[in-house]
């Protein structure tokens, strides 16, 4: 379904307002992002900026929740776990 939104957008130039807590979806389909916390916009930027270098604590929390979700590939899961442990140690 998300890929269909992207295809329609590319074909027609339409813009969407998409609301989600899932930052993996945000990375997949969004160009610009606004993060709302308790009804206020607390962070804006490109999808890459917001998901790779979050500034607000709520955005960082959403990313931690994303990183906590397991992935089906055990090798990829092990790499993610090692990266998180390395970041936590630094």
N, C-alpha and C positions, 0 to 999 in steps of 0.2 A: 504494500500500500504506500509506504514512504517513497519507494522508487517511482511509483506512479505520480505522486505529487511532484517529484523532481523533474520527471519527463514532461509533465504538463507545463511546469514553470519554464523549462528551457524552450519548449515549443511556442508558448504564447506570451511569455514575459509577465505573467500574472504574479502578484505578490500574495503571500500568505501571512496570516498571524497565527502562529502555531504555539500552543501552550502545553508545556510538559515539564516534569521534574527530571526526566531522563536525559542527562547530558550526552549520552552516546547518540541519541536521536538528534539532539541539537547539532552535534558535530557532523552528522550524516546529511542533514537537509538544510541547515541554516547558513545564511551569509552574515547577517547581523543578529546580535543577541542582546536582550535586556533581561537582567535578573531582577525579579521582584522578591522582596522580603517584607512581609506584613503590609502589603499594598503599596510599598514605595520601591521605585527603581533604585537599586543599590550598585549596579554595575552594568556598563554597556560596552560593546565593542564588536569586533568580528568574532565569528565562532572560534577561530584559532586563538585569538587573544584571550577570550574569556575562559576557554577550556584548557589552555596550556599555561596561562599565567594569571590565574584568578587573583583578584585583589581583595574582595570582600570575604569575610569569614563564612557567610552562608553559601557562597559559590564554592568555596573550598570544601565545605561539608558535602555538598551535592557531588563533587568530584570524588571524595572519599567513598561515598556510597556506591558510585560507579565502579571504583577500583575494588570494592569489596565483593562485587558480583562475580561469581565464578565464570570461567569460560570453558567450553567443552573440550578444548585441546589441552591435554595434561602438560605438554612441553611449554606451551605458551603460558599456562597458568603458573608453572614453576618459574619462568622468567619474570613474570609480573611480580610474584612473591619476592624473588631475589632483589628486584629493583626497589620495591617498597621498603624492604629491610635495609638496603644500602642507603636510601634517602633518609630513613628514620635514624640511622646511625650518624649521619653527617650533621 
